[in-house]
Amino acid sequence: MWEMVVRDDGGNQVDGFIISYRTDTTTGSANSGTAGSEQSAQWETIQLTRQHKNYVLRNLRCGTTYIVKIEAFNEVGTGRPSDELRFTTQGKAPIAGERSLIFTPNITFVLLHLSRWSDGGCPISHFIVQYKPRQQA
């Protein structure tokens, strides 16, 4: 949500707004991507008419820090951008449960109770299971 300061300085009328946002790679949030990666460094933009005074960013990644800024534009060009706003969506990386509740060993197999992991508020997309014989380095 934003407010537009109206000045009576004889300038041109604002035609609309450009909202720009991207992930913040400087915070080290679990899902923010790798610094320098194309996806995390790429600004996404949304152009709105001057009638808009608010906008909801949708389909953001869980537990991720973002940077957002807004600019006004008219027939002459684009104005200075606002200060950047940093925010983090809710959620964090999955949390393993107590070891005795996750593993049920047997002589020839071990049963993994994957449903006993806490999702940290973000959906778990997949698990990676690695194992090796005990005598192996």
TIRO-2110 file (N, C-alpha, C; in Angstrom, 1 decimal):
// TIRO-2110
0.9, -1.2, 0.0, N, 1, A
0.0, 0.0, 0.0, CA, 1, A
0.9, 1.2, 0.0, C, 1, A
0.5, 2.2, -0.8, N, 2, A
1.3, 3.5, -0.8, CA, 2, A
0.4, 4.7, -1.0, C, 2, A
1.0, 5.8, -0.7, N, 3, A
0.4, 7.1, -0.8, CA, 3, A
1.2, 7.9, -1.8, C, 3, A
0.5, 8.6, -2.7, N, 4, A
1.1, 9.5, -3.6, CA, 4, A
1.0, 10.9, -3.2, C, 4, A
2.2, 11.6, -3.1, N, 5, A
2.2, 13.0, -2.7, CA, 5, A
1.9, 13.8, -4.0, C, 5, A
0.8, 14.6, -3.9, N, 6, A
0.4, 15.4, -5.0, CA, 6, A
1.0, 16.8, -4.9, C, 6, A
1.7, 17.3, -5.9, N, 7, A
2.4, 18.6, -5.9, CA, 7, A
1.7, 19.4, -7.0, C, 7, A
1.5, 20.7, -6.7, N, 8, A
1.0, 21.6, -7.7, CA, 8, A
2.1, 22.4, -8.2, C, 8, A
3.0, 21.7, -8.9, N, 9, A
4.2, 22.4, -9.5, CA, 9, A
4.2, 22.5, -11.0, C, 9, A
3.0, 22.2, -11.6, N, 10, A
2.9, 22.4, -13.0, CA, 10, A
3.5, 21.2, -13.8, C, 10, A
3.9, 20.1, -13.1, N, 11, A
4.4, 18.9, -13.7, CA, 11, A
3.4, 18.1, -14.3, C, 11, A
3.8, 17.0, -15.0, N, 12, A
2.8, 16.1, -15.7, CA, 12, A
2.2, 15.2, -14.7, C, 12, A
1.0, 14.7, -15.0, N, 13, A
0.2, 13.8, -14.1, CA, 13, A
0.9, 12.4, -14.2, C, 13, A
0.8, 11.8, -13.0, N, 14, A
1.3, 10.4, -12.9, CA, 14, A
0.3, 9.5, -13.7, C, 14, A
0.9, 8.7, -14.6, N, 15, A
0.1, 7.7, -15.4, CA, 15, A
-0.1, 6.4, -14.7, C, 15, A
0.9, 6.0, -13.9, N, 16, A
0.9, 4.7, -13.2, CA, 16, A
2.1, 4.4, -12.4, C, 16, A
2.2, 3.2, -12.0, N, 17, A
3.3, 2.8, -11.1, CA, 17, A
3.9, 1.5, -11.6, C, 17, A
5.2, 1.3, -11.2, N, 18, A
5.9, 0.1, -11.5, CA, 18, A
6.4, -0.5, -10.2, C, 18, A
5.9, -1.7, -9.8, N, 19, A
6.4, -2.4, -8.6, CA, 19, A
7.5, -3.3, -9.1, C, 19, A
8.6, -3.3, -8.5, N, 20, A
9.7, -4.2, -8.8, CA, 20, A
10.1, -5.0, -7.5, C, 20, A
10.3, -6.3, -7.7, N, 21, A
10.7, -7.1, -6.5, CA, 21, A
11.5, -8.3, -6.9, C, 21, A
12.3, -8.7, -6.0, N, 22, A
13.2, -9.9, -6.2, CA, 22, A
13.6, -10.5, -4.9, C, 22, A
14.2, -11.7, -4.9, N, 23, A
14.7, -12.3, -3.7, CA, 23, A
15.9, -11.5, -3.2, C, 23, A
16.1, -11.5, -1.9, N, 24, A
17.3, -10.9, -1.3, CA, 24, A
18.4, -11.9, -1.0, C, 24, A
19.5, -11.9, -1.8, N, 25, A
20.5, -12.9, -1.6, CA, 25, A
21.5, -12.6, -0.5, C, 25, A
21.4, -11.4, 0.2, N, 26, A
22.3, -11.0, 1.2, CA, 26, A
21.9, -11.5, 2.6, C, 26, A
20.7, -12.0, 2.8, N, 27, A
20.2, -12.4, 4.1, CA, 27, A
20.6, -13.8, 4.5, C, 27, A
20.8, -14.7, 3.5, N, 28, A
21.1, -16.1, 3.8, CA, 28, A
19.8, -16.8, 4.2, C, 28, A
18.6, -16.4, 3.8, N, 29, A
17.4, -17.1, 4.1, CA, 29, A
17.5, -18.4, 3.4, C, 29, A
16.9, -19.5, 4.0, N, 30, A
17.0, -20.8, 3.4, CA, 30, A
16.5, -21.0, 2.0, C, 30, A
15.6, -20.2, 1.5, N, 31, A
15.0, -20.4, 0.2, CA, 31, A
15.3, -19.2, -0.7, C, 31, A
16.2, -18.3, -0.4, N, 32, A
16.4, -17.1, -1.2, CA, 32, A
17.3, -17.4, -2.4, C, 32, A
17.8, -18.5, -2.6, N, 33, A
18.7, -18.8, -3.7, CA, 33, A
20.1, -18.5, -3.5, C, 33, A
20.9, -18.7, -4.5, N, 34, A
22.4, -18.5, -4.3, CA, 34, A
22.7, -17.2, -4.9, C, 34, A
23.6, -16.5, -4.2, N, 35, A
24.0, -15.1, -4.6, CA, 35, A
24.5, -15.2, -6.0, C, 35, A
24.1, -14.3, -6.9, N, 36, A
24.6, -14.3, -8.2, CA, 36, A
23.8, -15.2, -9.2, C, 36, A
22.9, -16.0, -8.6, N, 37, A
22.1, -16.9, -9.5, CA, 37, A
21.1, -16.0, -10.3, C, 37, A
20.8, -16.4, -11.5, N, 38, A
19.9, -15.6, -12.4, CA, 38, A
18.6, -15.4, -11.7, C, 38, A
18.0, -16.5, -11.2, N, 39, A
16.7, -16.4, -10.6, CA, 39, A
16.6, -15.4, -9.4, C, 39, A
17.6, -15.4, -8.5, N, 40, A
17.6, -14.6, -7.4, CA, 40, A
17.9, -13.1, -7.7, C, 40, A
18.7, -12.9, -8.7, N, 41, A
19.1, -11.5, -9.0, CA, 41, A
18.1, -10.8, -9.9, C, 41, A
17.2, -11.5, -10.6, N, 42, A
16.3, -11.0, -11.6, CA, 42, A
15.2, -10.2, -10.9, C, 42, A
15.0, -8.9, -11.3, N, 43, A
13.8, -8.2, -10.8, CA, 43, A
12.6, -8.6, -11.6, C, 43, A
11.5, -8.8, -10.9, N, 44, A
10.2, -9.0, -11.5, CA, 44, A
9.5, -7.7, -11.4, C, 44, A
8.7, -7.3, -12.5, N, 45, A
8.0, -6.0, -12.4, CA, 45, A
6.6, -6.2, -12.7, C, 45, A
5.8, -5.3, -12.2, N, 46, A
4.3, -5.2, -12.4, CA, 46, A
4.0, -3.8, -12.6, C, 46, A
3.3, -3.5, -13.7, N, 47, A
2.9, -2.2, -14.1, CA, 47, A
1.4, -2.0, -13.7, C, 47, A
1.1, -0.9, -13.0, N, 48, A
-0.2, -0.6, -12.6, CA, 48, A
-0.7, 0.8, -13.0, C, 48, A
-2.0, 1.0, -13.1, N, 49, A
-2.5, 2.3, -13.5, CA, 49, A
-2.5, 3.2, -12.3, C, 49, A
-2.7, 4.5, -12.5, N, 50, A
-2.6, 5.5, -11.4, CA, 50, A
-3.7, 5.3, -10.4, C, 50, A
-4.8, 4.6, -10.7, N, 51, A
-5.9, 4.4, -9.8, CA, 51, A
-5.5, 3.4, -8.7, C, 51, A
-4.5, 2.6, -8.9, N, 52, A
-4.0, 1.6, -7.9, CA, 52, A
-3.3, 2.4, -6.7, C, 52, A
-3.7, 2.0, -5.5, N, 53, A
-3.0, 2.5, -4.3, CA, 53, A
-2.5, 1.4, -3.4, C, 53, A
-2.7, 0.2, -3.9, N, 54, A
-2.2, -1.0, -3.2, CA, 54, A
-2.1, -2.2, -4.2, C, 54, A
-1.4, -3.2, -3.8, N, 55, A
-1.2, -4.4, -4.6, CA, 55, A
-0.7, -5.5, -3.8, C, 55, A
-1.2, -6.7, -4.0, N, 56, A
-0.8, -7.9, -3.2, CA, 56, A
0.1, -8.7, -4.1, C, 56, A
1.4, -8.9, -3.7, N, 57, A
2.3, -9.8, -4.4, CA, 57, A
1.9, -11.3, -4.0, C, 57, A
1.6, -12.1, -5.0, N, 58, A
1.2, -13.4, -4.8, CA, 58, A
2.2, -14.4, -5.3, C, 58, A
2.1, -15.7, -4.9, N, 59, A
2.9, -16.8, -5.3, CA, 59, A
4.4, -16.6, -4.9, C, 59, A
4.6, -16.0, -3.8, N, 60, A
6.0, -15.8, -3.2, CA, 60, A
6.4, -17.1, -2.6, C, 60, A
7.7, -17.4, -2.5, N, 61, A
8.2, -18.6, -1.9, CA, 61, A
8.2, -18.5, -0.4, C, 61, A
7.9, -19.6, 0.2, N, 62, A
7.8, -19.7, 1.7, CA, 62, A
9.2, -19.5, 2.3, C, 62, A
9.2, -18.7, 3.4, N, 63, A
10.4, -18.5, 4.2, CA, 63, A
11.5, -17.8, 3.4, C, 63, A
11.2, -16.9, 2.5, N, 64, A
12.1, -16.3, 1.6, CA, 64, A
12.1, -14.8, 1.9, C, 64, A
13.3, -14.1, 1.8, N, 65, A
13.4, -12.7, 2.0, CA, 65, A
13.4, -12.0, 0.6, C, 65, A
12.6, -11.0, 0.5, N, 66, A
12.4, -10.3, -0.8, CA, 66, A
12.7, -8.8, -0.6, C, 66, A
13.0, -8.1, -1.7, N, 67, A
13.2, -6.7, -1.7, CA, 67, A
12.2, -6.2, -2.7, C, 67, A
11.5, -5.1, -2.3, N, 68, A
10.5, -4.5, -3.2, CA, 68, A
10.7, -3.0, -3.2, C, 68, A
10.4, -2.4, -4.4, N, 69, A
10.4, -0.9, -4.5, CA, 69, A
9.3, -0.5, -5.5, C, 69, A
9.0, 0.8, -5.5, N, 70, A
7.9, 1.3, -6.4, CA, 70, A
8.4, 2.6, -7.1, C, 70, A
8.0, 2.8, -8.3, N, 71, A
8.3, 4.0, -9.1, CA, 71, A
7.0, 4.5, -9.7, C, 71, A
6.9, 5.8, -9.9, N, 72, A
5.8, 6.4, -10.6, CA, 72, A
6.3, 6.7, -12.0, C, 72, A
5.4, 6.7, -13.0, N, 73, A
5.8, 7.0, -14.4, CA, 73, A
4.7, 7.9, -15.0, C, 73, A
5.1, 8.6, -16.0, N, 74, A
4.2, 9.4, -16.8, CA, 74, A
4.7, 9.5, -18.2, C, 74, A
4.2, 10.3, -19.1, N, 75, A
4.6, 10.4, -20.5, CA, 75, A
6.0, 10.9, -20.6, C, 75, A
6.6, 11.6, -19.6, N, 76, A
7.9, 12.1, -19.7, CA, 76, A
9.0, 11.0, -19.3, C, 76, A
8.6, 10.1, -18.4, N, 77, A
9.5, 9.0, -18.0, CA, 77, A
9.2, 8.5, -16.7, C, 77, A
10.1, 7.8, -16.1, N, 78, A
10.0, 7.2, -14.8, CA, 78, A
10.7, 8.0, -13.7, C, 78, A
10.0, 8.2, -12.6, N, 79, A
10.6, 8.9, -11.4, CA, 79, A
11.5, 8.1, -10.6, C, 79, A
12.1, 8.7, -9.6, N, 80, A
13.0, 8.0, -8.7, CA, 80, A
12.3, 6.9, -8.0, C, 80, A
12.9, 5.7, -7.8, N, 81, A
12.3, 4.7, -7.1, CA, 81, A
12.2, 5.0, -5.6, C, 81, A
11.2, 4.4, -4.9, N, 82, A
11.1, 4.5, -3.5, CA, 82, A
12.3, 3.8, -2.8, C, 82, A
12.4, 4.0, -1.5, N, 83, A
13.4, 3.2, -0.7, CA, 83, A
13.0, 1.8, -0.9, C, 83, A
14.0, 0.9, -0.8, N, 84, A
13.8, -0.5, -0.9, CA, 84, A
13.2, -1.0, 0.4, C, 84, A
12.2, -1.9, 0.3, N, 85, A
11.6, -2.5, 1.5, CA, 85, A
12.0, -4.0, 1.5, C, 85, A
12.6, -4.5, 2.6, N, 86, A
12.9, -5.9, 2.7, CA, 86, A
11.9, -6.5, 3.7, C, 86, A
11.4, -7.7, 3.3, N, 87, A
10.5, -8.5, 4.1, CA, 87, A
10.7, -10.0, 3.9, C, 87, A
10.3, -10.8, 4.8, N, 88, A
10.5, -12.2, 4.8, CA, 88, A
9.1, -12.9, 4.9, C, 88, A
8.8, -13.8, 4.0, N, 89, A
7.6, -14.5, 4.1, CA, 89, A
7.7, -15.5, 5.3, C, 89, A
6.6, -16.0, 5.8, N, 90, A
6.6, -16.9, 6.9, CA, 90, A
7.1, -18.3, 6.5, C, 90, A
7.7, -19.0, 7.5, N, 91, A
8.2, -20.3, 7.3, CA, 91, A
9.7, -20.4, 7.4, C, 91, A
10.1, -21.7, 7.6, N, 92, A
11.5, -22.0, 7.7, CA, 92, A
11.8, -23.4, 7.2, C, 92, A
13.0, -23.8, 7.1, N, 93, A
13.4, -25.1, 6.7, CA, 93, A
12.8, -26.2, 7.5, C, 93, A
12.6, -27.4, 7.0, N, 94, A
12.0, -28.5, 7.8, CA, 94, A
12.9, -28.9, 9.0, C, 94, A
12.2, -29.4, 10.0, N, 95, A
12.9, -29.7, 11.3, CA, 95, A
12.7, -31.2, 11.5, C, 95, A
13.9, -31.9, 11.7, N, 96, A
13.8, -33.4, 12.0, CA, 96, A
13.2, -33.6, 13.4, C, 96, A
12.4, -34.6, 13.5, N, 97, A
11.9, -35.0, 14.8, CA, 97, A
12.9, -35.8, 15.6, C, 97, A
12.5, -36.3, 16.7, N, 98, A
13.5, -37.0, 17.6, CA, 98, A
13.9, -38.3, 16.8, C, 98, A
15.1, -38.6, 16.8, N, 99, A
15.7, -39.8, 16.1, CA, 99, A
14.9, -41.1, 16.3, C, 99, A
14.6, -41.3, 17.6, N, 100, A
13.9, -42.6, 17.9, CA, 100, A
12.5, -42.7, 17.3, C, 100, A
11.9, -41.5, 17.0, N, 101, A
10.6, -41.5, 16.4, CA, 101, A
10.6, -41.5, 14.9, C, 101, A
11.8, -41.2, 14.3, N, 102, A
11.9, -41.1, 12.8, CA, 102, A
12.3, -42.5, 12.3, C, 102, A
13.2, -43.2, 13.0, N, 103, A
13.8, -44.5, 12.5, CA, 103, A
13.2, -45.6, 13.3, C, 103, A
12.8, -46.7, 12.5, N, 104, A
12.5, -48.0, 13.2, CA, 104, A
13.3, -49.0, 12.5, C, 104, A
14.4, -49.4, 13.2, N, 105, A
15.4, -50.4, 12.5, CA, 105, A
14.9, -51.8, 12.7, C, 105, A
15.3, -52.7, 11.8, N, 106, A
15.1, -54.1, 11.8, CA, 106, A
16.4, -54.8, 11.4, C, 106, A
16.4, -56.1, 11.3, N, 107, A
17.6, -56.8, 10.9, CA, 107, A
18.1, -56.5, 9.5, C, 107, A
17.1, -56.4, 8.6, N, 108, A
17.4, -56.2, 7.2, CA, 108, A
17.0, -54.9, 6.6, C, 108, A
16.3, -54.1, 7.3, N, 109, A
15.8, -52.8, 6.8, CA, 109, A
15.6, -51.8, 7.9, C, 109, A
15.4, -50.6, 7.5, N, 110, A
15.0, -49.5, 8.5, CA, 110, A
13.8, -48.8, 7.9, C, 110, A
12.8, -48.6, 8.7, N, 111, A
11.6, -47.9, 8.3, CA, 111, A
11.8, -46.4, 8.7, C, 111, A
11.6, -45.5, 7.7, N, 112, A
11.7, -44.1, 7.9, CA, 112, A
10.3, -43.5, 8.0, C, 112, A
10.0, -42.8, 9.1, N, 113, A
8.7, -42.2, 9.3, CA, 113, A
8.8, -40.7, 8.9, C, 113, A
8.7, -40.5, 7.6, N, 114, A
8.9, -39.1, 7.1, CA, 114, A
7.9, -38.1, 7.5, C, 114, A
6.7, -38.6, 7.8, N, 115, A
5.6, -37.8, 8.3, CA, 115, A
5.9, -37.2, 9.6, C, 115, A
6.9, -37.6, 10.3, N, 116, A
7.2, -37.1, 11.7, CA, 116, A
8.2, -35.9, 11.6, C, 116, A
8.5, -35.5, 10.4, N, 117, A
9.3, -34.2, 10.3, CA, 117, A
8.3, -33.0, 10.4, C, 117, A
8.8, -32.0, 11.0, N, 118, A
8.0, -30.7, 11.1, CA, 118, A
8.3, -30.0, 9.8, C, 118, A
7.3, -29.5, 9.1, N, 119, A
7.5, -28.8, 7.9, CA, 119, A
8.0, -27.3, 8.0, C, 119, A
8.1, -26.8, 9.3, N, 120, A
8.6, -25.5, 9.5, CA, 120, A
7.7, -24.4, 9.0, C, 120, A
6.4, -24.8, 8.6, N, 121, A
5.5, -23.8, 8.1, CA, 121, A
5.5, -23.7, 6.6, C, 121, A
6.4, -24.4, 5.9, N, 122, A
6.5, -24.4, 4.5, CA, 122, A
6.3, -25.9, 4.0, C, 122, A
5.6, -26.1, 2.9, N, 123, A
5.4, -27.5, 2.4, CA, 123, A
6.8, -28.1, 2.1, C, 123, A
6.9, -29.4, 2.5, N, 124, A
8.1, -30.2, 2.2, CA, 124, A
7.9, -30.7, 0.7, C, 124, A
8.9, -30.4, -0.2, N, 125, A
8.7, -30.8, -1.5, CA, 125, A
9.3, -32.2, -1.8, C, 125, A
10.3, -32.6, -1.1, N, 126, A
10.9, -33.9, -1.3, CA, 126, A
11.9, -34.2, -0.1, C, 126, A
12.3, -35.5, 0.0, N, 127, A
13.3, -35.9, 0.9, CA, 127, A
14.4, -36.5, 0.1, C, 127, A
15.6, -36.4, 0.7, N, 128, A
16.8, -37.1, 0.1, CA, 128, A
17.3, -38.0, 1.2, C, 128, A
17.3, -39.3, 0.9, N, 129, A
17.7, -40.4, 1.8, CA, 129, A
19.1, -40.9, 1.3, C, 129, A
20.1, -40.9, 2.2, N, 130, A
21.4, -41.4, 1.9, CA, 130, A
21.8, -42.4, 2.9, C, 130, A
22.4, -43.5, 2.5, N, 131, A
22.8, -44.5, 3.4, CA, 131, A
24.1, -45.2, 2.9, C, 131, A
24.8, -45.9, 3.8, N, 132, A
26.0, -46.6, 3.4, CA, 132, A
26.2, -47.8, 4.5, C, 132, A
26.9, -48.8, 4.1, N, 133, A
27.2, -49.9, 5.0, CA, 133, A
28.0, -49.3, 6.2, C, 133, A
27.8, -49.8, 7.4, N, 134, A
28.5, -49.3, 8.6, CA, 134, A
30.0, -49.3, 8.5, C, 134, A
30.6, -50.3, 7.9, N, 135, A
32.0, -50.5, 7.8, CA, 135, A
32.7, -49.5, 6.8, C, 135, A
31.9, -48.9, 5.9, N, 136, A
32.5, -48.0, 4.9, CA, 136, A
32.9, -46.7, 5.5, C, 136, A
34.0, -46.1, 5.0, N, 137, A
34.4, -44.8, 5.4, CA, 137, A
33.5, -43.7, 4.9, C, 137, A
END
